[in-house]
Amino acid sequence: MPISMRSNSGCVFTATATVCCLSEDKMFELENECIKYAVIGDPVAHSVSPAMQNAGFMAAGLDERYGKYHVKPEDLAGFTEFARHNLYGFNATVPHKSALIPLLDEVAPAALAANSVNTVIVRNGKLYGDSTDGYGLESALQEAFGLEIAGSRIVMLGAGGAAQATAFEFVTRQAAQLTIINRTKSKAEALAAHLAGKSTALTALGNDETALIAAAVENSDVVIQATSAGLHENDAPPLELELLKNAPAVFDMIYKNTAVLQYARSHNIPCADGRGMLLHQGAKSFSLWTQRPAPLAAMRSALDMALNK
């Protein structure tokens, strides 16, 4: 039997067997009444977070389910109102990580400073935002390359939501150098200005400053690909790939075989995709929601299985 309710804004939310969102009416329908956690995004069909989180709940002996919702930007406010009354927590991916912030009741200081939230905890009808992206990336870098952020020289491609959160993590954990490269240089400069005041040396470059990019890459410890380039099959690379030829290591936050990763592999550059980051940020979200350690092995196995299909 579907369960329906009307929010304070007049939006109707129904728990039934299908997932959908209707623009003006802002109707969101649960895949199953048991679902109390979810990931939202636009797009979101590609997400393998449900496989990973559901494996975690099962391994932990928790009778919970995790789904996914395609939420367009114009429907985000309606979804958060729905979540207050129907969910225990949710993850957010592009393009919602910054737009969520003013819709939440409380945001962790680090997430607020980074202007990026990827995890929301629902308690007593209130929404609490946090970011686990930085933690996830740091853990993944340690696993893939044995890299410690403190004292490292990092080149980061991108200045969007995930890049903001990870850049804040790099600065907070005292990376020696952070070079931010973005197609629109002013966005890289704005992020660098926002991060200024710590011990990390900051540089902002535009994609067309090829000589400076090549030098920064060669003198770095790792290049982080933090844009959404590669999420879709025909996406253009985030920069001229030849600029990566002297990179010591490449980490792409996308968990697909992107052009950046293909180039790195073909040139024998140590590299890793974003599955390690997804695993560790998801495990951190799991712990924030449940107040218990995440069953990492079960979540890793489910994630690998989902990505290798």
LOKOLLUM-796103 format. One record per residue: residue number from 1; x, y, z of N, C-alpha, C in turn. Coordinates in Angstrom, 3 decimals. Example, Ala and Ser with C-alpha at 12.3 -4.5 7.8 and 13.67 -1.06 7.14 Angstrom:
BEGIN
REC  num       n_u       n_v       n_w      ca_u      ca_v      ca_w       c_u       c_v       c_w
REC    1    13.190    -5.690     7.800    12.300    -4.500     7.800    13.200    -3.300     7.800
REC    2    12.850    -2.250     7.080    13.670    -1.060     7.140    12.900     0.030     7.870
***
This chain:
BEGIN
REC  num       n_u       n_v       n_w      ca_u      ca_v      ca_w       c_u       c_v       c_w
REC    1     0.852    -1.184     0.000     0.000     0.000     0.000     0.886     1.233     0.000
REC    2     0.774     2.132    -0.996     1.594     3.329    -1.032     1.329     4.220     0.173
REC    3     2.385     4.849     0.675     2.262     5.786     1.787     2.502     7.183     1.242
REC    4     1.511     8.090     1.360     1.648     9.435     0.814     1.590    10.463     1.929
REC    5     2.281    11.568     1.722     2.213    12.684     2.662     2.458    13.965     1.904
REC    6     2.041    15.067     2.476     2.234    16.361     1.844     3.186    17.184     2.696
REC    7     4.201    17.773     2.067     5.171    18.575     2.802     4.593    19.943     3.102
REC    8     5.322    20.732     3.900     4.877    22.078     4.229     4.743    22.958     2.998
REC    9     5.505    22.655     1.961     5.465    23.458     0.743     4.378    22.989    -0.213
REC   10     3.623    21.957     0.194     2.559    21.459    -0.663     2.999    20.376    -1.614
REC   11     4.255    19.952    -1.525     4.763    18.900    -2.408     4.278    17.537    -1.919
REC   12     3.967    16.669    -2.849     3.478    15.333    -2.502     4.586    14.316    -2.686
REC   13     4.800    13.449    -1.690     5.821    12.414    -1.749     5.163    11.088    -1.440
REC   14     5.397    10.101    -2.278     4.717     8.819    -2.140     5.710     7.670    -2.124
REC   15     5.535     6.734    -1.215     6.364     5.526    -1.164     5.636     4.411    -1.894
REC   16     6.143     4.049    -3.078     5.570     2.941    -3.846     6.695     2.160    -4.485
REC   17     6.394     1.468    -5.562     7.378     0.565    -6.153     8.240     1.177    -7.242
REC   18     8.060     2.473    -7.546     8.838     3.068    -8.644     9.617     4.279    -8.164
REC   19    10.677     4.609    -8.904    11.444     5.804    -8.578    11.180     6.834    -9.656
REC   20    10.742     8.022    -9.271    10.544     9.069   -10.274    10.553    10.426    -9.617
REC   21    10.694    11.484   -10.420    10.470    12.826    -9.922     9.744    13.628   -10.981
REC   22     8.704    14.331   -10.580     7.917    15.138   -11.486     8.155    16.593   -11.136
REC   23     8.563    17.390   -12.125     9.017    18.744   -11.896     8.150    19.564   -10.950
REC   24     6.957    20.006   -11.418     6.177    20.951   -10.640     5.593    20.319    -9.393
REC   25     5.087    19.107    -9.517     4.456    18.460    -8.373     5.471    17.957    -7.364
REC   26     6.740    17.862    -7.788     7.822    17.404    -6.915     7.481    16.074    -6.250
REC   27     6.981    15.142    -7.024     6.631    13.836    -6.446     7.824    12.898    -6.526
REC   28     8.223    12.375    -5.390     9.296    11.390    -5.333     8.710    10.088    -4.813
REC   29     9.035     9.004    -5.459     8.479     7.721    -5.051     9.600     6.764    -4.658
REC   30     9.438     6.126    -3.535    10.429     5.166    -3.059    10.378     3.884    -3.867
REC   31    11.545     3.342    -4.165    11.622     2.059    -4.855    10.991     0.969    -3.984
REC   32    11.110     1.152    -2.693    10.564     0.178    -1.757    10.383     0.893    -0.430
REC   33     9.322     0.559     0.298     9.065     1.254     1.553    10.186     1.045     2.561
REC   34    10.997    -0.004     2.382    12.091    -0.283     3.314    13.277     0.650     3.103
REC   35    13.348     1.342     1.970    14.509     2.182     1.686    14.526     3.395     2.605
REC   36    15.594     3.540     3.373    15.747     4.671     4.275    17.027     5.451     4.006
REC   37    17.827     4.983     3.047    19.053     5.672     2.648    19.097     5.700     1.125
REC   38    19.801     6.677     0.566    19.832     6.779    -0.896    20.971     7.682    -1.339
REC   39    21.238     7.654    -2.647    22.134     8.614    -3.275    21.298     9.418    -4.256
REC   40    21.553    10.725    -4.330    20.846    11.582    -5.277    21.849    12.235    -6.208
REC   41    21.430    12.500    -7.426    22.304    13.156    -8.388    21.575    13.398    -9.690
REC   42    22.239    14.061   -10.614    21.708    14.312   -11.954    22.886    14.365   -12.916
REC   43    23.307    13.207   -13.480    22.641    11.902   -13.494    22.972    11.078   -12.255
REC   44    22.275     9.952   -12.126    22.554     9.059   -10.999    22.437     7.585   -11.380
REC   45    21.969     7.307   -12.591    21.754     5.911   -13.003    23.036     5.088   -12.937
REC   46    24.189     5.745   -13.145    25.470     5.037   -13.172    25.959     4.629   -11.785
REC   47    25.369     5.174   -10.730    25.907     4.987    -9.378    25.863     3.529    -8.928
REC   48    26.973     3.076    -8.352    27.027     1.728    -7.778    27.005     1.782    -6.251
REC   49    26.737     2.957    -5.700    26.665     3.091    -4.243    25.629     2.163    -3.614
REC   50    24.448     1.952    -4.241    23.493     1.031    -3.612    24.049    -0.372    -3.393
REC   51    24.768    -0.913    -4.363    25.345    -2.252    -4.203    26.305    -2.286    -3.016
REC   52    27.137    -1.263    -2.906    28.130    -1.206    -1.840    27.476    -1.024    -0.468
REC   53    26.563    -0.052    -0.358    25.956     0.236     0.941    25.023    -0.884     1.393
REC   54    24.289    -1.480     0.464    23.411    -2.589     0.851    24.205    -3.793     1.341
REC   55    25.383    -4.025     0.738    26.262    -5.090     1.229    26.747    -4.766     2.636
REC   56    27.013    -3.488     2.881    27.432    -3.063     4.209    26.354    -3.283     5.254
REC   57    25.129    -2.896     4.922    24.024    -3.102     5.860    23.825    -4.587     6.158
REC   58    23.906    -5.410     5.116    23.713    -6.851     5.302    24.811    -7.438     6.185
REC   59    26.068    -7.063     5.910    27.192    -7.593     6.688    27.129    -7.145     8.144
REC   60    26.559    -5.960     8.366    26.455    -5.434     9.727    25.208    -5.937    10.449
REC   61    24.386    -6.720     9.744    23.176    -7.245    10.361    22.088    -6.207    10.539
REC   62    22.113    -5.171     9.695    21.114    -4.104     9.780    20.045    -4.304     8.710
REC   63    18.798    -4.229     9.113    17.686    -4.420     8.178    17.342    -3.082     7.518
REC   64    18.253    -2.603     6.672    18.081    -1.330     5.973    18.332    -1.528     4.487
REC   65    17.805    -0.607     3.682    18.057    -0.647     2.248    18.420     0.738     1.744
REC   66    19.223     0.745     0.689    19.771     1.982     0.120    19.401     2.018    -1.362
REC   67    18.797     3.110    -1.806    18.390     3.240    -3.204    19.044     4.432    -3.873
REC   68    18.516     4.829    -5.031    19.035     6.014    -5.714    17.898     6.780    -6.366
REC   69    18.053     8.107    -6.394    17.042     8.994    -6.944    17.666     9.936    -7.960
REC   70    17.019    10.048    -9.099    17.422    11.059   -10.077    16.727    12.355    -9.685
REC   71    17.477    13.259    -9.072    16.935    14.531    -8.596    17.541    15.668    -9.410
REC   72    16.706    16.385   -10.131    17.168    17.527   -10.911    17.364    18.731    -9.992
REC   73    18.203    19.692   -10.395    18.457    20.855    -9.534    17.189    21.561    -9.071
REC   74    16.206    21.681    -9.954    14.975    22.389    -9.578    14.127    21.601    -8.580
REC   75    14.434    20.333    -8.388    13.684    19.494    -7.451    14.421    19.249    -6.132
REC   76    15.598    19.845    -5.978    16.423    19.544    -4.803    15.749    19.971    -3.504
REC   77    15.172    21.161    -3.472    14.518    21.635    -2.247    13.362    20.717    -1.864
REC   78    12.595    20.291    -2.857    11.497    19.372    -2.580    11.982    18.038    -2.055
REC   79    13.100    17.565    -2.593    13.628    16.286    -2.120    14.086    16.381    -0.666
REC   80    14.746    17.466    -0.297    15.217    17.586     1.087    14.043    17.615     2.058
REC   81    12.942    18.246     1.645    11.744    18.244     2.488    11.199    16.822     2.634
REC   82    11.205    16.096     1.539    10.795    14.684     1.551    11.693    13.860     2.471
REC   83    13.000    14.092     2.377    13.962    13.311     3.156    13.772    13.506     4.656
REC   84    13.377    14.696     5.065    13.169    14.965     6.495    12.221    13.949     7.132
REC   85    11.236    13.511     6.383    10.169    12.681     6.938    10.232    11.218     6.513
REC   86    11.110    10.904     5.552    11.082     9.556     4.984    12.414     8.813     4.988
REC   87    13.529     9.509     5.175    14.841     8.869     5.108    15.594     9.033     6.421
REC   88    16.621     8.189     6.591    17.545     8.321     7.711    18.833     9.013     7.277
REC   89    19.083     9.032     5.976    20.292     9.678     5.470    20.403     9.509     3.973
REC   90    21.238    10.342     3.342    21.475    10.187     1.908    22.815    10.785     1.518
REC   91    23.325    10.306     0.393    24.524    10.865    -0.229    24.110    11.767    -1.379
REC   92    24.949    12.743    -1.686    24.710    13.633    -2.819    25.922    13.611    -3.732
REC   93    25.665    13.530    -5.017    26.732    13.641    -6.008    26.408    14.821    -6.919
REC   94    27.167    14.978    -8.013    26.967    16.136    -8.880    25.525    16.175    -9.389
REC   95    24.919    17.389    -9.440    25.494    18.718    -9.188    25.046    19.329    -7.864
REC   96    24.771    18.514    -6.849    24.066    18.992    -5.660    24.936    19.325    -4.448
REC   97    26.234    19.090    -4.509    27.050    19.149    -3.293    27.111    20.538    -2.654
REC   98    27.092    21.575    -3.457    27.089    22.935    -2.912    25.670    23.452    -2.716
REC   99    24.795    23.144    -3.660    23.416    23.643    -3.607    22.661    23.130    -2.386
REC  100    23.077    21.996    -1.844    22.422    21.420    -0.665    22.591    22.274     0.587
REC  101    23.710    22.948     0.690    24.105    23.573     1.956    23.037    24.489     2.554
REC  102    22.475    25.447     1.804    21.464    26.322     2.420    20.158    25.619     2.774
REC  103    19.972    24.388     2.323    18.743    23.645     2.596    18.853    22.790     3.854
REC  104    20.043    22.757     4.465    20.289    21.901     5.627    20.180    22.692     6.922
REC  105    19.926    21.989     8.014    19.802    22.641     9.316    21.155    22.907     9.963
REC  106    22.108    22.029     9.693    23.445    22.178    10.279    24.459    21.518     9.356
REC  107    25.632    22.136     9.228    26.676    21.609     8.347    27.990    21.563     9.114
REC  108    28.713    20.463     9.010    30.015    20.328     9.668    30.939    21.452     9.206
REC  109    31.736    22.018    10.105    32.596    23.152     9.744    33.483    22.895     8.532
REC  110    34.074    21.706     8.441    34.961    21.411     7.311    34.190    21.397     5.997
REC  111    32.983    20.828     6.002    32.163    20.794     4.787    31.715    22.197     4.407
REC  112    31.397    23.007     5.401    30.989    24.387     5.146    32.137    25.182     4.551
REC  113    33.325    24.999     5.108    34.503    25.697     4.589    34.814    25.262     3.166
REC  114    34.582    23.999     2.866    34.833    23.479     1.523    33.683    23.774     0.570
REC  115    32.562    24.262     1.106    31.356    24.545     0.312    30.888    23.300    -0.437
REC  116    30.942    22.155     0.243    30.578    20.895    -0.407    30.094    19.882     0.628
REC  117    28.909    19.338     0.389    28.334    18.299     1.246    28.020    17.083     0.385
REC  118    28.475    15.915     0.814    28.113    14.699     0.078    27.365    13.691     0.944
REC  119    27.230    13.988     2.238    26.555    13.078     3.161    25.594    13.870     4.036
REC  120    24.358    13.409     4.113    23.356    14.055     4.963    22.807    13.020     5.932
REC  121    22.796    13.382     7.212    22.236    12.540     8.262    20.906    13.153     8.664
REC  122    19.849    12.342     8.742    18.523    12.823     9.133    18.233    12.340    10.549
REC  123    18.008    13.296    11.454    17.688    12.935    12.839    16.577    13.839    13.347
REC  124    15.491    13.221    13.766    14.353    13.960    14.311    13.876    15.073    13.377
REC  125    13.832    14.771    12.092    13.336    15.735    11.120    14.313    16.827    10.752
REC  126    15.530    16.766    11.265    16.554    17.759    10.933    17.615    17.133    10.034
REC  127    18.197    17.966     9.183    19.189    17.508     8.210    20.565    18.038     8.575
REC  128    21.519    17.124     8.761    22.887    17.471     9.129    23.826    17.077     7.990
REC  129    24.570    18.042     7.472    25.437    17.793     6.329    26.897    17.630     6.697
REC  130    27.595    16.790     5.958    29.029    16.570     6.151    29.633    16.208     4.798
REC  131    30.945    16.184     4.727    31.627    15.723     3.515    32.618    14.635     3.881
REC  132    32.526    13.518     3.189    33.475    12.424     3.386    34.387    12.265     2.174
REC  133    34.274    13.179     1.193    35.088    13.087    -0.022    36.583    13.180     0.278
REC  134    36.964    14.141     1.117    38.378    14.318     1.426    38.961    13.108     2.127
REC  135    38.224    12.594     3.102    38.659    11.382     3.805    38.791    10.219     2.831
REC  136    37.814    10.083     1.939    37.839     8.988     0.971    39.035     9.055     0.051
REC  137    39.358    10.262    -0.416    40.494    10.412    -1.322    41.811    10.145    -0.608
REC  138    41.955    10.670     0.597    43.203    10.442     1.335    43.437     8.946     1.561
REC  139    42.387     8.236     1.955    42.509     6.793     2.189    42.858     6.058     0.903
REC  140    42.246     6.482    -0.210    42.512     5.837    -1.497    43.940     6.086    -1.967
REC  141    44.456     7.291    -1.756    45.837     7.604    -2.149    46.837     6.782    -1.347
REC  142    46.543     6.579    -0.085    47.422     5.752     0.744    47.433     4.316     0.242
REC  143    46.259     3.800    -0.106    46.163     2.422    -0.605    46.854     2.253    -1.953
REC  144    46.607     3.201    -2.869    47.085     3.044    -4.248    48.573     3.324    -4.396
REC  145    49.057     4.363    -3.721    50.434     4.817    -3.956    51.280     4.926    -2.690
REC  146    50.711     4.606    -1.528    51.430     4.796    -0.273    51.714     6.258     0.003
REC  147    50.865     7.134    -0.515    51.107     8.577    -0.454    50.473     9.202     0.776
REC  148    51.261     9.921     1.528    50.761    10.722     2.638    50.567    12.153     2.147
REC  149    49.452    12.764     2.491    49.167    14.117     2.013    50.144    15.128     2.597
REC  150    50.440    15.018     3.876    51.343    15.979     4.518    52.685    16.010     3.796
REC  151    53.078    17.197     3.356    54.356    17.372     2.683    54.348    17.054     1.200
REC  152    53.222    16.592     0.655    53.161    16.209    -0.760    52.924    17.412    -1.670
REC  153    53.361    17.259    -2.919    53.118    18.263    -3.963    52.042    17.696    -4.883
REC  154    50.914    18.361    -4.918    49.731    17.815    -5.583    49.263    18.740    -6.697
REC  155    48.974    18.148    -7.845    48.325    18.867    -8.943    46.896    18.356    -9.026
REC  156    45.938    19.263    -9.011    44.530    18.873    -9.050    43.846    19.500   -10.256
REC  157    43.178    18.661   -11.048    42.417    19.129   -12.200    40.972    19.317   -11.775
REC  158    40.492    20.566   -11.834    39.108    20.844   -11.474    38.990    21.753   -10.272
REC  159    37.828    22.434   -10.183    37.573    23.339    -9.062    36.110    23.272    -8.629
REC  160    35.436    22.166    -8.953    34.027    21.997    -8.610    33.824    21.449    -7.213
REC  161    32.632    20.874    -6.967    32.264    20.436    -5.624    33.213    19.434    -5.007
REC  162    33.479    18.331    -5.695    34.384    17.313    -5.154    35.794    17.860    -5.028
REC  163    36.215    18.673    -6.001    37.550    19.273    -5.957    37.679    20.218    -4.767
REC  164    36.631    20.978    -4.488    36.671    21.900    -3.352    36.871    21.158    -2.042
REC  165    36.115    20.092    -1.855    36.220    19.325    -0.615    37.595    18.688    -0.470
REC  166    38.123    18.131    -1.550    39.424    17.471    -1.469    40.549    18.487    -1.337
REC  167    40.418    19.641    -1.997    41.430    20.691    -1.854    41.499    21.166    -0.405
REC  168    40.345    21.314     0.208    40.315    21.718     1.613    41.012    20.673     2.476
REC  169    40.799    19.400     2.150    41.456    18.315     2.887    42.973    18.387     2.714
REC  170    43.430    18.649     1.495    44.866    18.750     1.231    45.496    19.875     2.048
REC  171    44.823    21.015     2.068    45.354    22.172     2.793    45.326    21.920     4.298
REC  172    44.226    21.356     4.773    44.093    21.071     6.202    45.158    20.084     6.677
REC  173    45.485    19.118     5.810    46.474    18.098     6.168    47.889    18.465     5.717
REC  174    48.070    19.730     5.403    49.395    20.331     5.188    50.167    19.748     4.010
REC  175    49.492    19.647     2.870    50.236    19.379     1.634    51.214    20.528     1.426
REC  176    52.383    20.225     0.891    53.384    21.276     0.694    52.978    22.228    -0.427
REC  177    52.432    21.668    -1.501    52.089    22.463    -2.687    50.802    21.920    -3.298
REC  178    49.893    22.815    -3.656    48.677    22.428    -4.369    48.509    23.345    -5.572
REC  179    48.572    22.749    -6.758    48.347    23.487    -7.999    46.970    23.111    -8.524
REC  180    46.093    24.104    -8.644    44.720    23.885    -9.096    44.610    24.321   -10.550
REC  181    44.212    23.392   -11.410    44.102    23.666   -12.846    42.642    23.526   -13.255
REC  182    42.114    24.548   -13.921    40.714    24.506   -14.327    40.536    25.169   -15.683
REC  183    39.563    24.679   -16.431    39.283    25.251   -17.754    39.020    26.753   -17.640
REC  184    38.226    27.133   -16.640    37.991    28.549   -16.342    38.932    28.938   -15.209
REC  185    39.968    29.694   -15.524    41.001    29.994   -14.533    40.443    30.738   -13.326
REC  186    39.456    31.600   -13.541    38.912    32.387   -12.434    38.342    31.495   -11.331
REC  187    37.810    30.330   -11.696    37.293    29.401   -10.685    38.432    28.781    -9.882
REC  188    39.534    28.473   -10.550    40.714    27.961    -9.843    41.263    29.026    -8.906
REC  189    41.291    30.273    -9.375    41.780    31.380    -8.545    40.872    31.602    -7.341
REC  190    39.564    31.506    -7.551    38.624    31.695    -6.445    38.805    30.615    -5.385
REC  191    39.020    29.382    -5.822    39.238    28.292    -4.869    40.550    28.489    -4.122
REC  192    41.595    28.879    -4.830    42.890    29.129    -4.183    42.768    30.252    -3.154
REC  193    42.043    31.304    -3.500    41.856    32.424    -2.574    41.080    31.975    -1.336
REC  194    40.101    31.113    -1.545    39.293    30.601    -0.441    40.134    29.756     0.520
REC  195    41.147    29.089    -0.022    41.981    28.190     0.782    43.189    28.877     1.397
REC  196    43.454    30.102     0.998    44.668    30.805     1.431    44.694    30.988     2.947
REC  197    45.920    31.100     3.480    46.082    31.350     4.900    46.646    30.170     5.662
REC  198    46.778    29.029     5.004    47.389    27.852     5.623    48.840    27.743     5.144
REC  199    49.499    26.645     5.523    50.913    26.493     5.170    51.124    26.011     3.740
REC  200    50.081    25.502     3.091    50.212    24.978     1.725    50.421    26.100     0.720
REC  201    51.423    25.952    -0.140    51.639    26.911    -1.233    50.612    26.629    -2.324
REC  202    49.891    27.658    -2.757    48.781    27.489    -3.697    49.061    28.191    -5.015
REC  203    48.742    27.511    -6.115    48.880    28.078    -7.455    47.619    27.756    -8.241
REC  204    47.115    28.728    -9.001    45.943    28.523    -9.858    46.352    28.720   -11.307
REC  205    45.984    27.763   -12.155    46.328    27.834   -13.572    45.102    27.548   -14.430
REC  206    45.093    28.151   -15.624    44.081    27.829   -16.615    44.586    26.722   -17.517
REC  207    43.680    26.037   -18.198    44.065    24.907   -19.056    45.023    25.280   -20.176
REC  208    45.032    26.561   -20.545    45.861    26.987   -21.678    47.293    27.331   -21.275
REC  209    47.607    27.295   -19.982    48.963    27.635   -19.524    49.814    26.364   -19.534
REC  210    50.050    25.859   -20.718    50.616    24.515   -20.882    52.024    24.361   -20.320
REC  211    52.875    25.354   -20.496    54.250    25.238   -19.992    54.261    25.151   -18.466
REC  212    53.442    25.981   -17.829    53.370    25.967   -16.366    52.739    24.668   -15.859
REC  213    51.753    24.168   -16.594    51.120    22.901   -16.210    52.117    21.753   -16.305
REC  214    52.850    21.687   -17.409    53.834    20.614   -17.603    54.871    20.619   -16.488
REC  215    55.322    21.805   -16.098    56.319    21.914   -15.028    55.732    21.478   -13.688
REC  216    54.498    21.900   -13.416    53.853    21.532   -12.152    53.645    20.023   -12.062
REC  217    53.228    19.414   -13.172    53.007    17.961   -13.208    54.308    17.211   -12.959
REC  218    55.373    17.620   -13.637    56.667    16.933   -13.508    57.222    17.033   -12.097
REC  219    56.936    18.136   -11.413    57.476    18.356   -10.071    56.507    17.947    -8.960
REC  220    55.456    17.242    -9.311    54.457    16.846    -8.315    54.703    15.423    -7.820
REC  221    53.944    15.039    -6.815    53.936    13.653    -6.335    52.753    12.874    -6.898
REC  222    51.693    13.590    -7.269    50.509    12.943    -7.837    49.654    13.987    -8.543
REC  223    48.971    13.542    -9.597    47.982    14.372   -10.286    46.604    13.795    -9.980
REC  224    45.715    14.641    -9.486    44.356    14.232    -9.147    43.398    14.758   -10.206
REC  225    42.655    13.874   -10.854    41.641    14.282   -11.825    40.322    14.395   -11.070
REC  226    39.881    15.639   -10.807    38.714    15.867    -9.949    37.563    16.547   -10.677
REC  227    37.564    16.499   -12.018    36.428    17.014   -12.777    35.469    15.864   -13.083
REC  228    34.342    16.190   -13.711    33.386    15.148   -14.109    33.701    14.585   -15.490
REC  229    34.805    15.024   -16.107    35.178    14.535   -17.441    35.430    13.032   -17.409
REC  230    34.706    12.306   -18.240    34.821    10.854   -18.255    33.597    10.164   -17.697
REC  231    32.722    10.946   -17.074    31.487    10.374   -16.544    30.599     9.892   -17.682
REC  232    30.636    10.642   -18.798    29.898    10.256   -19.998    30.878     9.796   -21.072
REC  233    30.427     8.921   -21.928    31.303     8.252   -22.891    32.061     9.210   -23.804
REC  234    31.423    10.280   -24.256    32.046    11.179   -25.228    32.621    12.449   -24.610
REC  235    32.823    12.458   -23.303    33.391    13.638   -22.641    34.800    13.921   -23.135
REC  236    35.096    15.198   -23.334    36.457    15.601   -23.689    37.346    15.500   -22.454
REC  237    38.638    15.203   -22.621    39.558    15.175   -21.479    39.614    16.546   -20.806
REC  238    39.980    16.599   -19.535    40.003    17.875   -18.812    41.155    18.789   -19.217
REC  239    42.132    18.254   -19.929    43.270    19.037   -20.438    43.965    18.218   -21.521
REC  240    44.973    18.824   -22.171    45.748    18.087   -23.174    46.479    16.937   -22.476
REC  241    46.207    15.728   -22.900    46.737    14.561   -22.197    48.255    14.484   -22.219
REC  242    48.888    15.019   -23.249    50.350    14.989   -23.330    51.003    15.727   -22.164
REC  243    50.249    16.615   -21.530    50.785    17.346   -20.380    50.998    16.426   -19.175
REC  244    50.459    15.221   -19.240    50.598    14.267   -18.135    51.758    13.300   -18.326
REC  245    52.503    13.424   -19.403    53.492    12.394   -19.748    54.573    12.203   -18.693
REC  246    54.869    13.235   -17.903    55.894    13.108   -16.860    55.294    13.032   -15.454
REC  247    54.020    12.714   -15.371    53.379    12.598   -14.055    53.929    11.387   -13.300
REC  248    54.226    11.529   -12.006    54.710    10.386   -11.218    53.594     9.398   -10.881
REC  249    52.363     9.896   -10.786    51.197     9.050   -10.489    49.945     9.841   -10.847
REC  250    48.907     9.122   -11.239    47.644     9.762   -11.626    46.493     9.062   -10.919
REC  251    45.644     9.867   -10.302    44.446     9.337    -9.648    43.235    10.031   -10.243
REC  252    42.317     9.253   -10.829    41.096     9.805   -11.416    39.928     9.491   -10.492
REC  253    39.231    10.520   -10.049    38.135    10.319    -9.112    36.918     9.643    -9.746
REC  254    36.870     9.599   -11.081    35.813     8.861   -11.775    36.148     7.371   -11.733
REC  255    35.157     6.528   -11.469    35.437     5.088   -11.426    35.062     4.423   -12.744
REC  256    35.558     5.003   -13.823    35.420     4.426   -15.161    36.781     4.488   -15.836
REC  257    36.892     3.837   -16.996    38.147     3.846   -17.744    38.220     5.125   -18.577
REC  258    38.535     6.229   -17.934    38.515     7.542   -18.571    39.703     7.723   -19.510
REC  259    39.642     8.781   -20.306    40.747     9.100   -21.216    42.035     9.346   -20.438
REC  260    41.914     9.968   -19.274    43.091    10.235   -18.438    43.736     8.922   -17.998
REC  261    42.939     7.972   -17.547    43.477     6.681   -17.110    44.029     5.875   -18.278
REC  262    43.365     5.925   -19.406    43.867     5.220   -20.588    45.237     5.757   -20.989
REC  263    45.376     7.070   -20.940    46.667     7.675   -21.282    47.735     7.238   -20.278
REC  264    47.405     7.301   -18.987    48.375     6.929   -17.952    48.832     5.482   -18.124
REC  265    47.896     4.586   -18.350    48.256     3.172   -18.505    49.116     2.948   -19.743
REC  266    48.789     3.624   -20.827    49.545     3.434   -22.070    50.957     3.998   -21.970
REC  267    51.189     4.871   -20.974    52.523     5.447   -20.772    53.179     4.929   -19.493
REC  268    52.642     3.812   -18.965    53.214     3.154   -17.775    53.324     4.083   -16.570
REC  269    52.364     4.960   -16.434    52.305     5.848   -15.275    51.448     5.168   -14.204
REC  270    51.939     5.012   -12.974    51.110     4.433   -11.914    49.792     5.198   -11.804
REC  271    48.681     4.478   -11.767    47.392     5.165   -11.768    46.335     4.334   -11.049
REC  272    45.264     5.002   -10.684    44.133     4.332   -10.034    42.871     5.105   -10.350
REC  273    41.752     4.364   -10.443    40.475     5.035   -10.661    39.839     5.369    -9.316
REC  274    38.606     5.866    -9.362    37.986     6.392    -8.153    37.295     5.391    -7.260
REC  275    37.430     4.081    -7.552    36.687     3.124    -6.729    37.175     3.107    -5.279
REC  276    38.476     3.301    -5.065    38.983     3.334    -3.693    38.432     4.514    -2.922
REC  277    38.344     5.655    -3.591    37.759     6.837    -2.960    36.285     6.610    -2.657
REC  278    35.563     6.027    -3.632    34.142     5.743    -3.428    33.944     4.804    -2.243
REC  279    34.788     3.783    -2.154    34.695     2.834    -1.048    34.863     3.530     0.294
REC  280    35.936     4.307     0.425    36.253     4.881     1.734    35.330     6.034     2.114
REC  281    34.911     6.843     1.127    33.957     7.892     1.485    32.606     7.273     1.836
REC  282    32.248     6.174     1.130    31.001     5.483     1.440    31.035     4.826     2.805
REC  283    32.184     4.263     3.156    32.339     3.645     4.475    32.222     4.686     5.584
REC  284    32.783     5.867     5.337    32.681     6.951     6.318    31.230     7.406     6.462
REC  285    30.513     7.507     5.337    29.088     7.859     5.393    28.316     6.817     6.203
REC  286    28.595     5.546     5.937    27.955     4.444     6.662    28.130     4.630     8.170
REC  287    29.344     4.959     8.590    29.628     5.128    10.019    28.912     6.343    10.598
REC  288    28.824     7.419     9.815    28.110     8.608    10.284    26.627     8.309    10.486
REC  289    26.055     7.522     9.594    24.632     7.189     9.709    24.346     6.221    10.840
REC  290    25.174     5.182    10.957    24.863     4.067    11.858    25.578     4.134    13.199
REC  291    26.591     5.016    13.306    27.387     5.118    14.529    28.103     3.812    14.850
REC  292    28.552     3.114    13.800    29.321     1.882    13.993    30.331     1.755    12.854
REC  293    31.402     0.968    13.047    32.394     0.798    11.977    31.772     0.163    10.745
REC  294    32.216     0.598     9.582    31.714     0.027     8.331    32.380    -1.318     8.061
REC  295    31.639    -2.311     7.570    32.224    -3.606     7.181    32.926    -3.463     5.828
REC  296    34.159    -2.985     5.874    34.881    -2.563     4.673    35.064    -3.693     3.662
REC  297    35.393    -4.885     4.120    35.655    -5.997     3.196    34.413    -6.340     2.379
REC  298    33.265    -6.400     3.031    32.017    -6.721     2.330    31.655    -5.624     1.342
REC  299    31.875    -4.377     1.736    31.553    -3.250     0.858    32.496    -3.212    -0.346
REC  300    33.773    -3.517    -0.116    34.748    -3.539    -1.213    34.400    -4.639    -2.223
REC  301    34.058    -5.813    -1.724    33.726    -6.932    -2.598    32.510    -6.612    -3.466
REC  302    31.481    -6.027    -2.859    30.266    -5.680    -3.603    30.541    -4.591    -4.628
REC  303    31.377    -3.629    -4.255    31.727    -2.543    -5.171    32.478    -3.076    -6.382
REC  304    33.475    -3.911    -6.140    34.240    -4.488    -7.253    33.337    -5.311    -8.173
REC  305    32.433    -6.065    -7.581    31.535    -6.890    -8.384    30.633    -6.012    -9.257
REC  306    30.117    -4.931    -8.681    29.228    -4.038    -9.425    29.967    -3.331   -10.557
REC  307    31.207    -2.929   -10.305    31.971    -2.202   -11.317    32.514    -3.119   -12.402
REC  308    32.660    -4.390   -12.098    33.219    -5.330   -13.070    32.164    -6.033   -13.914
REC  309    30.901    -5.679   -13.716    29.822    -6.309   -14.492    29.960    -5.970   -15.971
***
